[in-house]
Amino acid sequence: TPLRKFVWHTAASGDIVNPVVNSVRFVPKQNLIVAGCSDENVSAKCFDSLTGEVVEEFHRVEGNCFTTDVSRDGTLACFGDASGALHFENINYSF
């Protein structure tokens, strides 16, 4: 089906926490998605689009992540956060 659900975080109680997602980008030539959301703990993550598993959490993004972008070759991601900062991350993964 075209709909796939991703779990952002599971609380200690076992409840699923899915904050508002502000931005999503597909990583070219890989089965990966980077997403930015409104979350005070981890505002940007990279997911495996086939399994829904978290590949990486980007902890330098503070507060809400409002924008995401990925380079055409899929090696660099950019995140814009609520403090007005731009964060660049190497996302050159090999599986």
Secondary structure, 3 states (H helix, E strand, C coil): CCCCCCCCEECCCCCEECCCEEEEEEECCCCEEEEEECCCCCCEEEEECCCCCEEEECCCCCCCEEEEEECCCCCEEEEEECCCCEEEEECCCCC
